[in-house]
Amino acid sequence: MTHLALVAVLVPEYDEGLAFFCGVLGFELREDTDLGQGKRWIRVAPSGAQTEFLLARAVGAQRDVIGHQGGGRVWLFLRSDDFDRDHAALAAAGATFKEEPRRAAATTACPCGGRQNTCLRTNFLLRAPAGGDKSALTIWRAGVAQG
């Protein structure tokens, strides 16, 4: 294996997924192909990223897990090279932030053993809200001063 290419993400409707990932988060639309019978193949990713998300419209029982892909944990970490710029852009696009920007060191335990430190990087975290609209994701900020 050379890299993780594509990760499927359940969305309530294709256009809602595009509005969030491209309109709010500023991801690039890499492909939007009509597959017929109401299905589309939609790939999005942050600018310059190799790994992409495939926006998959949820059907049936899949709708119950929209917004809970992480099982109640932080689901996605997005790295920023200029948090203040990106924070302002997200706010202007209508993003809801769970907390005000802050700085803290972070060390994570790797499930395979050992620990991982993150140095001098800033991450955005997406988490589904407790209760309420399961399709809404809340954007958190985790700033790392040192690791």
Summary of the structure (lengths in Angstrom):
residues: 147
radius of gyration: 16.1
end to end distance: 29.0
largest distance: 50.5
contacts: 369
relative contact order: 0.18
helix: 18%
strand: 36%
